[in-house]
C-alpha cells in the first residue's frame, strides 16, 4: 500500500504542472467572463424600446391606441412628419427603434366596420434574439388591440354571444404521461425543459473524459521522453499497481477540474435566463406533479456510468499514449479516443435512443461512452434497465482494456512501442 501511495503522489505532482493546468484555467476564466458580460448585455438589450408614433388621424381612437402603447412600458415619442420617409429619417436621427404611423381615417374605418391600417417600420441596428423579443412585445400588444376591437364589433351585433366560445370553440386539454404518472400539461414544454436540463451533462462529461485522457497520455509520453518510465518499471511493485496509480491520479484531478467546469458552465448558461420565453398560463413543469428529479438509486447508476466511462477513457488513453515518442505526439495519439467520445456526444445532443434506426443504435452503443451520454435521458424517463445493461457493458469493456494495459506494462515492449508522426507533421 505504501508503494502504491508513493507512486500515486508522484503521479499527482507530475500532473499538476503549469502546462497542464493553464489551458484549463483559461477556459474556466473565459466561461465566467463571457457569462458575466452576456448577463450585462442581455439586460441592456431587454430594456424597453423607443417608439416614434405619427398620429395622422388625431381622433379619440388613435389617442386611445397611443395611451395603450404607453402602458407597455416602452418609451413613446409622438412626432409629426409629412410622409413615411420623413418619419423614418426623424426616428433614425433620434436613435429610435420603431416607427408606428396611424393614417388618417383610422377611426372612421373602425366605426364603419372596415379594416383600419397601421404601419410599423422597424429600424434594425442590431441582430439578436433580444431585439426580436422587444419587437415581439409590440406585435403582441397590437394583436390584443385587434382582438378587443373584433369583440366590440361582435357585441354590437349580438350582446348575448359568448365571446370566449367564439375565440376558442374547441378547447384542448393536454395531459402528459411520464414515469407512469398522468398529469395535465403540455408535452412540448416538458420535453423542452428536459432538453435544457440534459445539455450540461454531456458537455461536462465530454470535458471530463477528454481532460483525463489528455492528462494521462501527456504524463506517460513525458515519462517516455525523459526516460523516467524505465525507472518506475524497475520498482519492486506489480505493473497493475503502476497502471492503477496512474489512472487514479488522473481521475482525482479530473473530478476536481470537472466541478469547476460545471460551475463555470452554470454561470455561462445563466446569462441566458433573461431571454427565456414564458410558458402558457398556469403551466409549470415543477407544478405538474411530474417528478423529474433523480432518486438515490438513479444517482448511483449515473455515478457508476460516469466512473466506468472515465476508467475506459483512461485505459484507452494509456494504451494509445504508449505509441507516443514525446509529449507533442501525445495529443495526436489520443485522436481515436477523441473521435470515440465526440460521436456519442453529438448523438446524445441530436437523437433520442427510442427513435434511432436499428443500425445507428447498434453502431452507437458499441461505443462504450454512448451509454453514459444517454444515461441522463434514460433516467429522467424512468428507464433503468438500459443503464444497468450499459454499466455492465462498460465494466466488461474496462476489464478487457485494463487486462491489455497490464499485459503491455508487464512486457518490455512498453519501452519500444512507437509510431512515427514525421509524415503526418509534414502533411500538416
Helices and strands as residue ranges (DSSP letters): H 2-15, H 18-45, E 50-55, H 60-70, E 75-79, H 84-93, E 98-102, H 106-111, E 118-122, H 129-157, H 163-167, E 175-178, E 181-184, H 187-197, H 199-226, H 228-233, H 239-270, G 273-275, G 285-287, H 296-321, H 327-333, H 335-350, H 358-366, H 368-380, H 385-410, G 412-415, H 422-427
